[in-house]
């Protein structure tokens, strides 16, 4: 596993995030929630994708599910709100 990639919320597209995850690297997304800054760790273990938030661990079995999560949560460029 390589060094994690640190990005701001919405900095990368879902395709870019997934490409980094599929290389075996983690993506750390710096995000704001209720006025506080948090880090969300995104990773893939070769079978399951994970979104580790400060309050919950989401698991996704398929790349399409992970893409939907990235977009719905605003972690990727397509889902980010400005």
Secondary structure in CASP SS format (residue, H / E / C, confidence):
PFRMAT SS
TARGET T0000
AUTHOR 0000-0000-0000
METHOD secondary structure of the structure
MODEL  1
X C 1.00
X C 1.00
X C 1.00
X C 1.00
X E 1.00
X E 1.00
X E 1.00
X E 1.00
X C 1.00
X C 1.00
X C 1.00
X C 1.00
X C 1.00
X H 1.00
X H 1.00
X H 1.00
X H 1.00
X H 1.00
X H 1.00
X H 1.00
X H 1.00
X H 1.00
X C 1.00
X C 1.00
X C 1.00
X C 1.00
X E 1.00
X E 1.00
X E 1.00
X E 1.00
X E 1.00
X E 1.00
X E 1.00
X C 1.00
X C 1.00
X E 1.00
X E 1.00
X E 1.00
X E 1.00
X E 1.00
X E 1.00
X E 1.00
X E 1.00
X E 1.00
X C 1.00
X C 1.00
X C 1.00
X C 1.00
X E 1.00
X E 1.00
X E 1.00
X E 1.00
X C 1.00
X C 1.00
X C 1.00
X C 1.00
X E 1.00
X E 1.00
X E 1.00
X E 1.00
X C 1.00
X C 1.00
X H 1.00
X H 1.00
X H 1.00
X H 1.00
X H 1.00
X H 1.00
X H 1.00
X H 1.00
X H 1.00
X H 1.00
X H 1.00
X C 1.00
X C 1.00
X C 1.00
X H 1.00
X H 1.00
X H 1.00
X C 1.00
X C 1.00
X C 1.00
END
